[in-house]
Amino acid sequence: MYLAYGWPQSIPLDPDNSDRVVLLRLLGRFLLAVCPASLHLWSAAQHRVRLARSDRSPESLSAHGYNAHAVWSPDAKTVAVLTSSFYLYVYKVQHLGKQLIVGGKQVPGLCLASISLIITEKVPLANGVAITSNFVCDNKSMLLGLSNGHVQVMSWNAEFSDSFKLGCSVCSSEKPTAVIDALVFDPASLRDNTNARPAPCCTGNSSIVHVELSVKLRLLVALYSGCRIALCTIGKKGLRQPGSIRVERWLDTDDAMCTSVASEQQILAVGCSRGVVELYDLAENTRHIRTISLYDWGYSVEDTGPVACISWTPDNCAFAVGWKFRGLTVWSVSGCRLMCTIRQTGSNSASSPMVKRCTLKFEPLMGGTSHIQWDDNGYKLFAVEENLSERVLAFSFAKCCLNRGLSGTTYSHQVLYGDDRILLVQPDDADELKILHLNVPISYISQNWPLLHVVASNDGMYLAVAGSHGLVLYDLRNKRWRFFGDVTQEQKIQCKGLLWLRKIVIVCNYVETSNTYELLFFPRYHLDYSSLLYRKPLLGRPIVMDVFQDYILVTYSPFDVHIFHVMISGELSPSSNPVLQLSTVRELSIMSPKSPPVSMRFIPEQNDKEVLKRDTNESYDLLSQQPSRCLILRTNGELSVLDMDDGHEHALTNSIELFWVTCSQFEEKGSLIKEVSWLDYGHQGMQVWYPSHGAGPFKQEDFLQLDPELEFDREVYPLGLLPNVGVVVGVSQRMSFSTAEFPCFEPSPQAQTILHCLLRHLLQRDKIDEALRLANLSAEKPHFSHCLEWLLFTVFDADISRPSASKNQASQKVDSPKNSLLEKTCDLLRNFPEYMDVVVSVARKTDGRHWADLFSTAGRSTEFWWISLGMICDCGKHIALLYSHMMYSQNILTFLISWRRSFHLSLILHCKMDHCHECWTMTLIGKTAECGVLTLS
């Protein structure tokens, strides 16, 4: 996922110009900004350099008007600009070829360019017709919308075809052989009724105000001024064949302002005038997914204005939203707020929603956002402020490993990485999580920018880091980098994925000369082809890889799975000559209409036979057992289990963004995660899945149990696990302010414990001894008392939330040998000195009507009261605890007993405590007086 860090960078355009930028577009390593009277070409790579600029003459501006719309061809060689007087200017972008020198070295791909005007043509429009939308384009043609509801197609050579109206084949003058029905979208009806009714294709006098093109999906999205959205299919020849453009579906909205398509995940994002973003699933009948907004953070449309622009990250895992009046925010698909430029520091802050925007200081994009663009790797987000073409702001982002694609899972460390650095999450001396910035050596990154892959070894001692070419290793213990000694060898490697196999780093290498892929096995003690252990040619381009112990999984498109087994003879050390053998142990070819996988992870085998052998200390090599199942995450967020023995796939859940397979991954002593099979994160939050050894292993109710009570805030995104502490590590955005113009964005790590989930899981299965051992193992961990409190609270809350009928039935089963979960929880907590504090804290969080239920199981309230009293007499720091006891004591006991205890307590306190605590005594007496008893009898 994407987290902002550092200060925004400023790219100057036209100083002192208050006009809005016409176009902001990024292709490859180049950034194009079209202003009302000029064009600017900048380098968007490691070094920000202006490569070219073209200014229009005053005569041209007077005759043809200012630049109003623009588009950049996909090959980055041509720019088309439409003026306010409807003249089309076509510019040619040409790179001069001489590389620039930065820091005494030539930078690859960085050279000056020229922008020259080659064509000027008047757009042939009918009387009274105007151009009202933006441009979209493919390699051959451009398209834009008109005020009469038609679209105009033109070539890059300024050749114009006749404009035409978008509509289905029913109302089209041309009758194609295949009729495509136009369907109307109605979220409420389509959820209950799959029979869609024919849509009215005529849009009246509505003009087209926005168009969006997805070449991959062959989809054209047209937004009309009446807020109707047309979803059109495009022929194989693209826009140059206008007759093939047909409306396939209509989407009716009330306040649509702009759209953006995520081609990989097939999601349509619609920005609305009420300041929210609606997400629709294009693969499922344009089903409404969810609504994204800042309402929960205290901001409404009066603060931000309508949505002005939306931009998806290259992998479609997140999207940026710019508002017309104020601010910019980045969201994950599930709705987690990853970054926000709007200050959020409390209701009394000067930056709260109640304060006028003119009073705000040091906030980026305070006047609104008109354009946003991600770079090709998602490391930079470029944004332009509304009605201001003075500069472009560049926000830096770090990505976390999403367990996707060809790189392995990082279990030992939580790692984020930017374009030239690594951000490590690790505890400081006070066990507080901090982020350490680790800069990649300039000798490597200057020639191989940007970073593409970062994976930590299983033992947590090394990081494998790969840029555009080559590979480097970082020794975390000794804080040293390890490079290829021969630069020519380094440049032969184009790393597409990284895996760790114990002390071996596996590189998925793309061989450009032969257009093939291969696996390279290097020992971590020496990066050189002379030490290469094995080279495995692959059958094609892999889409997913994974490794578990001695087994490697490689998946090709569309869904061909190959499993390899690795055997190593000899010691992996510089003084020996190890031999690696690779054999294919399994091949599967799965035919499925589902979306392709983006992640696959082995599920280690855990059966009763293995447990028995380990318990009897028999010689049993768990590493030699081949996994027969794996988890699959698909592009649409579906999570499923694949049985590789018979090819059966069992769907588990959906709307998932990432997951971690935890069973048997943490073998070190002190791990608290062994009882968990895997965790996942998505729209429903964090979910913990437990193993089950039922008779039906592929029935969800027997195979797994879902724990719904592990939650992160919707501004904290989970990164991974800390098994020795039993927590999930997440990260959120923080901003620090100084005398600089803009704030510094700081990712802030946070920990969420899962100990209470594990303990409840064990107690539910009557594993009392295991639960006690786990709790004892965690007793010295941070937040242990909070975990016990959360455990008791969730169990008690579930107990009192049951229907009264089921409660009565349960109470009648006096002969049942099993205790209730609440009783087992209290029995467990009695083994720890925090028990009394935990029960009192839970009572304070619970409705007083249910206290009798709690103390009937946890113990008599009088016992808690006098135990607390003895503690208070010995130590004044427990005064607050006593005060809490009095609060429930006065409700749960008779009034007389409560009053007498209060009086006796006041006497004891008056005698045993010094003067500084007398105020607390009077407070306690006053609390009793509130109940109406002021004299003793």
N, C-alpha and C positions, 0 to 999 in steps of 0.2 A: 504494500500500500504506500501512499505518498504523504510525507510529512515535510512541512516547510522548515527551513533553518536559515539563519543568517539574516543579513540586511538585504532588502531589495536593491538591485542594481538599476541604474538609470542610463538609458540609451538616448542621446539627444537627437532630435529631428529638426524642426523649425523653431528657433527660439522666438518667444513673444508672439506665438501664433495661437489664437484662441479658437480656431476652427477645428472641427472634429476630423480625425483620421478616417480616410475612406476605406482603406484595406490594411489589415495586418495578417500576413501569411508567412508560414514557415515551411520550407521544403528542404529536406536534407540538412545541411549545415549552413543554410542561408536564410536570412530574415528579410522580407520585403515589406516596407511601409509606404503606402501611397497616401500622400497628403493632398489637399485641394489644389496645390500648385506645384507639386514636386513629387519625385519618386526617390526612395532611399533603399539601398541594398547593403545589408550588414552581415558580417559573419556571426553565426549563432553557435559556433563551436567554443572551444576553451577560451579563445581570445576574442574580445569584442572589437572588431575593426570595421569601419565603414569602407566598403569596397567600391561603391559607385553611387552617384547622385545625378539626377536629371531634373532640371527646372524648366518649366514652361515660360515662354516669353510673355510679356504684358500684352503684346498684340494677339497672341493665341488665346489668352484668357479673355480678352475683350471680344474676340470674334466668336469663339466656340464655348465659352463658359468654363467654369471651374470643374475639376475632377469630381464626379459624383459617385461612380461605381467602378470597381476594378476586379480583375481576376488574373490569376497566375497559372500558366499551363503546368500540367503534371511533370513535364520534363525540365521545368524551371528555365526555359529558354525564351519564353514569350510572355509579355504582359499586355493585357487588353484593358483600356481605360475608357469609360463612357463619361462624357462631359454633361453638364447641366443643360446644354442645348442639344443633346442627343447626337453628338459626334463621337465616333469610335476611333480611338487612337490605339495603334498596335505598336508596341516597343519590342525590340530585340535585346536580350541580355546575353552578353558575350564575355567570357572570362579571358583575360589577357595571357594567362599561362605562366607568368613569372611569379614564383612563390615569394611571399613576404618573409622577412626575417624578424623574429621576435625573440628577444633575449639572446641574441647572437646565434640562433639556430633557425633554419628554415622549418616552417610549420607545414606539414602535409595538408594539401587541399586548400591552403589559404593564399589567394592571389587576387590582385585587383581586377575589376570588371568594368564594362561600359554598358550604358543603357541608351540605345539610339532609337529614334522614331522612324518607322519604316512605312506605315500606312495611316492615312486619315480618310475616313468615310463618314458620310451622313447616314444615320440609321433610317431606313424607309418605314415610316410610321403613318398610319391613317390619321386623318384630321381628328383632333381631339383626343388622341390616344397618347398616353405617356408611359414611360418605363417606371415601374413602381417597386420592383424587387431587386434583390442582389443577383450576382452572377453565380452560376455553377458551370462546371466544364468537365470534359474528359479529354483524351488525347487529340481528338479530331474536331470537336465542336464546343460551342458555348450555348447556354440557355439562360433566359431571364423572363420575368413575368411582366405583363402589361396591365394597364388600368382597366381594360375591357374584359379581363379574365382570360385572355389568350396568353400564349407563350411564344417567344421569338427565339429561333435557333439560327446561329451563324457559325461560320467556320473561323479558324484562326487566321485565315487570309481575308477576312472581312467579306465573305460571300454570304448573303442573306437568303433564307428561304421564307416562304409565306408563313405568317403567324397562324396559329390554329388554337382551338379551344380544347382544353382537357375535358374528356368525358368518356363514358364507357362505350362499348361497341353498340349498345342499343340505340343511343341517340347520335351516333357518329354517322356522317354522310357516307363514309366508306364502310362497306360490310365485309369484314374479314371472315375467313373460313371458320375460325374458332371464336366463339362468343364467350366473353368473360363477363360474368355477372358482377355488377357493382353492388357492394354490400354496405349498409349503414352500420355504424358502430354505436351501440347503446350499452354502456357498462352494466346498468341495472338488469336489463333484459337478457343480455348474453350470458350472464352468470347462471341464469335459470333456464334459458331457452336457447338452444343452439340453432334454431331456424331463424336466420337473419332475413329481413325483408328487403326487397329491392330499394335502392337509394335513388332519390331524385338527382339526376346528373347536372341539371341546370343550376348554376350558381348565381343566376340573375345578373345584376350589374356589379357584383363584387370584383374587386381587383386582386391580383396576386401580389402579396406584400413580402413573401419570403419563400425561397426555394432551397431545397437540400438534396444532394445527390450522393448515393452510395453505389459506387461502381461494383463493389464486391457482391452486393445483394441485388444489383440491377434494379434499384429502387429510386424513384423520384418522389420527393415530398413537396407538395405545394400548399402553402398557407394562404387562405383568402382573407380579405378584410372583414368578412362576416364571421371569422374565427372557425371556419370549416377547413379541414385538412384533407387533401386528396393524396392517397397512397397509390402511386402509379408504377406499373412494371415497364421495363425498358427492354428492347430487343437486344440481340447479341451484338449488333453493330453499334450500339450506343445511341448517343443523341443525334448523330448524323442521319438517323432513320426516324424522322418524326412520326411516321405512320405507325410505328410499333409501340408508341407510348400510349398506354391505356390505363384508365383509373380502375384499380382492382378493389379499392375499399375507400369509404368515406369515414372520417373520424369527426364527430360533432363535438365541439367544445364551446364554452361560453366566453373565454377570455384569452385564447392563445395569442402569444406575441412572437415566438420564435420556436424553432425546432432544431434537434440535433440527433443524428443516428449513430448508434454504436453497432458497427457492422459485425464485429466478432460475436457479441452476445445477442444481437438482433433485438435491441431495445431502442425505442423511440422516446426521447426526452422532449417534453413540450413545456416551454416557459410561458407563464401566465401573467396577466396584468395584475393579479392579486398577490404577486410576489412569490408564488410557489412553483415547483417543477413537478409535473406529472410524468410518471414512467409507464410505458406501455410495452407489452411483449409482442413483438412482431411475429414470432413463431407460433403464437397461440391465439390466433384470431384477434389480434390487437387488444389482448386482455390488459386491463388496468392492473399495474403491479403495486404501486404505492405513491404517496405524495411526500415530497421533500420540501421543508420550509424551515424558517428561523423562528416560527411562532413560539416554540418551546423555550427559546432563549430570550424571549421578551421583546422581539422585534416584529413589527407588522409591516404591511405595505406602506403605511404612512412614513416609516423610517427608511425603507430601502427603495421604494418605488417598484414598478413592474420589472420582470426579468428582461434584461436587454440582450444577453448572449449566453450560450452554453457551449462548452468544448470538452470532448471526451479525451481521456488519456490514451496513448497509443494502444495499450492492451485492453482498453474499455473496462478497467476495474474501478475507475473513479471518473468524476466529471467536475469541471469548474463552472460556477454560475456567477455571472456579473449582473448587478442591478443598475437600473438607470439613474437612481438618485444617490446611491451610496453602497460601496463595498463590493467585495468578492469573497466567495466561499468555495471550498473544495469538499465534495462529498464522496463517500463510497457508494456503491450500488445499493447496499443494504440500508443506507441512511445514516451512517456514522459521519459526523462532522469532523473532517480531517484538518481543515485550515480555514481561518476566517480573519479578514482584515478589520472587521468591526470590533471595537473594543468591548469587552464584556467583563467589567470589574465590579458590578454591584449596582443596586438601585440608587444609591446615593452618589454614585460617581459622576464626574463631569461628562463622562462619555455614555451615560445611560440613555435609553431610548427617549426619555422625557426631555432631554436637552436638545436644543436646536443644533443642526449640523454646523452652522457657522461658528459655533463656540468650540468645536473639536480641534485638537491639534495633534500632529504627529500620527496621523492615520492615513495609510495609503488609499488611493482611490476614493477620497472623501467626497468628490463631486460626482461619483457614479462611474460605471464601466461601460465602454462602448465596444471594445474588441478584446478577445482573449484567445491565445494560441499556445498549445503545448509543443515542445520540441519532439524529435523523433523517438527519444528515449524516456521522456517524461521527467527529465531532470530540471527543466526550466519551464516556467509558465510566464508568458509574455502578455502584458495587459496595457491597455490605453485608457486614460481617463476620459470621461464624457466631455465633449466640446473642448478638447485640448489636444493639439497635435505638437506640443512642445517636446514630448519625450515618450519613450516606452519604458515601462517598468518590467524588470525580470526578477521573478521570485525563484529561489533555489529550493529544490525538493530532494529529499532522500527517499529511497525505496526500501521496503522491507521484503525479505524473502517470503513469497506467498506459496512456497511448496509447489510451484507450477513449472511445467516445461521440462527442460533438460538438466536443471541444476538440482542437487540433492537438498535434503532437509537439514537445517541447522538446529540441533537439539542442545548442544552444549553451551552455545552463546546466542544471545539475541542481537542480530546484526542488521543495521541499516547502512545503505551506501548511496553516496551521491556520485556526481560525475568524476570527482577527483579525490574522494575521501571515503573513509569508513567510519561509521558511528557505532560504537560498541556500548551496549547497555551492561553495566557492571556495578556491584555494590561498592560503596566507599568504606572508610574506616568505621563509620557509624552504622553500617548495614543499610544505608539509604541508597536507592538506585540512582545512578548518575549516567550521563552519556559522555563517552570519551571520543573526541574527534581524532582519528588516525589518518594523517595525510599520506597518500601514496607517493613514493619518491618521484621527484620531478624527472629523474633520468628515465623512468619507465613511462609515466603518464604523459609526458610531453610528446612522445612518439606514438602512443597507443590509446590516446583519449577517445572515448570515455570509458569508465568502468562498466562492465557488462555482467559480470558474475562474481559473487563472493559467497564462499561456503566454508564453514568451520569443520575441522576434523572431529571424529567421534570422541576422541579423548580431550578435546578442547584445547589442544596445545598449538594448533596451526590454523591459519587462514589461507585458503587458496583464492587468489585474486586474478581475474583476467580482464583485460581491456580489449580493444579491437584486434590486437595481435598479441601473441605470447602469453606468458603466465609468470606470476611471482608468488612466493610464499612468505608468510609472516609468522615468525616464532613469537607467540604471545608471552611465553615465559621469559625468554631472553631478550625480547623486543628487538629482533633483528629481521631484516629482509633477506630473501634468497632469490637470486636472479638466474636466468640463463647466462652462461659465460660467453656464448657465441650469439651475437645479435642476429646473424643470418638465420640461425635455428629458431630464434624467437619469432621472427617475421614469417616463418613458414606455418605458424599455428594461428588459425582463426577459430578461437574457442566459441562453440555454440552451447556448451554445457559443461558442468563440473560435478564430479562425484568423489567421495572419499571411501576407499575400501581399506579400513584400518590405516596403515602407514603408507598407503599408495594413493596418489591422486590420479583420477581418471579424467581425461580430457576428451570431449566430443569435438573432433577437429573437422573443419570443412576444408577440403582440398580444392582450391579454386581452379587449378589447371585442368583437373579431370572432372570437376563438378560432382565429387563424391564425398562421403562422410566416413570417418573412421574413429575408433577408440584408441587412445594412447595411454599407456600405463607407465607413470613415472614414480620412482620412489621419492619420498619427500626429502631424503638426505642429499639428493643430487639432481638438479634440473639440467639434463643434457641428453642428447640422443644416444650417446655412448652408454648411458645407464637405462635406456628404455627397456622395460621389462617385456612388453608385448604390444603389438599393433594388430587391431582387429578391424578389417574392412566391414562396413555396414551395407545393407542391401539398398538403402535409400536414405532419405532425410528423416531422422527420427523426430517424433513429436513429444514423447514423454520418456523419461528414464528414471530409474530408482535403483537403489542398492540396499541389500540387507545381508549383513555378515558376508557369506561367500557367494551370494547370488546377485546377479545384475538383471534388471528388467529393461528391455528396449521395445518401444512400441512405434510402429510405422503407421502412416496414413493408409487407408481409413481407420483400420483397427486390427493390425497384425501384431501380435505379442510374441516376443522371443525372450526366453529365460536362459541365461548363461551361468555356468558354475566355474568358479575360479579356484585353482589349486596352486599353492606356492611351495616349492621345494627349496630348502635352504633358508638361511637367516637374512632378513632385510637389513643389511648394514654395508658400509663401504668396503669392509675387509672381506666380505664373502661374495659369492657369485650366485645369487638366487635365480631360480627358474620359475616362470609363471606359465601355467597351462590353462586354456580356456576351452570349455566344451559346452555345446548347446544341449540343454536338458529338456526343453519344452518349447513347442511352437503352437500358437493358436491363431486362427483367422476367424474373427467374429463379424458376422453380418448383422448390423443393427441400424434401424432408422433414426436412432437418437443422435444428438449432437456429439461432436468428437470430444475425446477426453483432453483435459488440460493438466491433469495430475493423476498419477497412480502410485500407490504405496503398498508394499507387501504387508500382510497381516501375519505376524509370527504365530506359529502353531502353539496353542496352549490347551492341552487336553489332560484328562485325568491320569492317563498312563504316564505322561511325562512328570506330572507332579508326584505320582507314586514312586517313580524311580529316583527322583531327586530326594524324596523324603527318606528312602531306604539306603541312600548313599551308594547306589549302584553306579557303575561306570556307564555314563550316558552322555553322549556328545550332542547337545542341543543344536550346536552350530551346523551339524551335518544334515539336519532335517530341512528339506526343501519346503518353503511356504507354498501352500496350495490355494490361498485366497489373497485378494488384494482389494483395496478401496479405490474407487474411481470417482473423480470429480469431473463433471462435464462443463462445457462452456456455458450452459444455461443454469448452472448452479445445482444440478441434481447430483446427489451423493448415493452411491450404490456399492454393493459387495459383489465381486466376481469370483465364482468358484472356477479355478483354472483346471480342475479335473474334468468337469463336465460342461464347462462353458456357460453355466447358468448364472444369470445376473439378477440380483435382488435389490430393488430400489429401497432406500432408507428414508431420505428426506430431500428437500429442495431448498432453493434460495440460500445456498451455502457459498461462502467466498473462499474459505480455507479450512484446513483440518490438520491435526497432528495425530499420527499413530504412535501411541505411547507404550503399549504392552511390549515387554521385553526389550525396550529401547534403553532403559536405564537400569543397568545391572549393578551400579555402584552401591555401596553400603549407605543407608540413610535415605534412599529414594522413597518418596511418598506417593509416587504415581503408579505403582505396580498394579493396583486394583482397577485401573482404568484401561479400557481398550483404545479409545481415541476420544479426541475432543474436536468439535467443529464450531465455526463462527459464521453467522449470517444474519438475516433480517430478524430472526427470533433471539439473537444474542448468542452467548456462549452456551454450548450444550456438551454435557459429559455423557459418554456412552460406556456401559459396563459390560463385561463378558458374561455369558450365560452358557451353561452346558446342558441345556434342555434337549429333549428328544428331537425337536424340530429346529435345527440350527438356522434355518432361513425363514422362520416366522419372526416377525419383528417383536411381537409381544414376548416370545420366549428367548429370542436371541439377544435382545438388547433391552436396556431400560434407560429411558431418557430422564435426565435430571434438569428440571427447568429453572432451578433457583440460583444459577450462577450468572450474574449479570455484570456487564460493564456499562458505564455511562455511555450515551450516544456520542460522546466526543473523545472516548478512549478506545483506541484500536488495539486488539491483542497482537502481540508479536510472537510469543512462544512460552515455554515452560521453564521454571526453575525447579527441578525435581527434588533437590535436597531441602528446599524450603516449602514445597507444596503449594506454589503459587503460579498463577498465569501472569506474565508480564505484558502490560499494555503501554501505550504511549499516547499522549495528547499534546495539543499545541499550547504553548505559553508565549507571551510577548513581554519583552523587557524594554523599558523606555529610558532614553538618555537625551543628551543635547543633539543627537543626530536627527535628521529630518524625519526618518521613518523608524519604527520600532524594529528590534531584533526578534526574529521568530526562533523559538527554542523548543524542540521536542522534549517533553517532560515524561519520563517513565513512571509508571504506577504499577502496583502489584495487587492482584486479586486472589485471595486464598481459595483453595478448593478443598481444604481439609474437612470442612463441615459436610461437604458432599460425600467424601470418601467414608467418613465415619457413619453417616446415615446409611450409606449403601451397605456397609458391613453389618450394622445393627439390624437392618431389614432382613438380612440373610442369616441372622442368628450367629454371626461370627464375632462373638463377644470378646474372646481372647485376642483375636486379630485386631479388633477395634481398640482394645486397651493397649496393645503393643504399639499400634500406630500413634495413639494419643501420647503415650510415654515418649515415643521417638520425637514427637513434635513439641513437647512441653517447653523446651528452651527456645523454640522458634519465635520470631516476632508475631505479634497479633494472636497468640495462642488463646488468650482469654476471650478475645473477640470471636474466634472461631467457635469456641464452646457456647458462647452466648447465641451466636447465629444458629448453631445446631439446635439448641433447645428451643429457640424461638420458632424456627421453621417447623419442627416436629409438633410443638404445642399448638401452633397456629393451624396446622393441618388437622390436628385432633379436634379442636373446638369448631372447625369449619365443617366437619362432617354433619350430615343431617341428623336430627335428634333421634329419628327412628333407628338408624344404624347404630347410634351410640347406645340406645337402650338394649338393642339386641346384643351388642358386644358386652355390655355390663351383665347381661343375664348368663353369659357363658362363664360361670364361675369355675367350672370344672376344667377349663382349658389350661393345659400345662404351660402354654406360652404366655409370656408377659406382653403387654402392649409395647409399641415402639416408644411411647413416652416413658414408660417405666424402665425400659432398657436404657434409654438415654440418661435418665436421672441416675440409674445405677452406675453407669459409666462415669458420669460427672462427679459422683461422690468420691472418686479416687483422687481428686485433685483439690488443692486448697482454694482454687478459684470458685468452687461450687456455690458457696453462699452468695458471692458477688454476682455470679451469673444468674442465679434464680431471681435475685432482687431486681437486676436490670431487666430481665424478661418480664417480670411482673409490672414494672413501671411502663413498659411498652404495650401492655395488654389492657383491654377493657376490664375494669374492676369487677364486672359481673362474672368473669371467668376465673377470678383468683382462687376461688374454692376448688375448682378443677385442678389448677396447677399445684396447690399446696397439699391436696389430697394424695398426690403422687410424689411431689418433691420433698414433702415433710411439713410438719405443723408450723404454722406461722410463729407460734410462741417460741419454738426452738430457735428459729432464725433470729428472733428478737433478742433473746438472752445471750446467745452466742455473740451477736453483734455488740451487745452491751459490754460484755467482758473485753472484747477487742478494743472498744472505745476507751475503756478505763485504762488500758495499757498504752494506747497510742491515739493521740488526738487527730491523726490524719484521717481516721475513719468516721469523722463527724458527719460528713456528707452521706455516707452509707447509712448511718443511723437515721438520718432525716428521711431517706428514702424508705426505710423500714417503717417509720411512723406513718408515712403516707398511706401505705396499704394496710398497716395494722389497724388504723382507725376505721377502716371499712370492713375488714374481714372478721375482726373480733368484736366483742360487745363494747359499747361505749365506755362502760365502767372500767373494764380491764385496760383499755387503751389509755384512759385518763390516769389511772393509778400508776401505770408504767411510766408515763410521762413525768409524773410528779417524782417518783422514786429516782428516775434518771436525772432530773434536775438537781436533786440533792447530791447524788453521787458526783455529778459534774462539778457542782459548786465546791465540793470538798476536795476533789482530786485534781482539778485542772487549774492552771494558772489564770491570771487575769485576762490574758489575750483571748481566752476561749469563753469568757463569761458571756460575750455577745451571742455565741451559739446557744448557750444555755437558755438565755432569754428568748431566743428565736424558737427553741423547741417548746418552752412553756407557752409562748404565744400561740404556737400551732395548736396546742391542746385547748387553749382558751377559745380558739375559733370554733371549737366543737360545742361550746356552751357551758362548760364546767369550770368554775373559777374558784371553788372552795373545796376543802377536804371534809370528809365526814369520818 
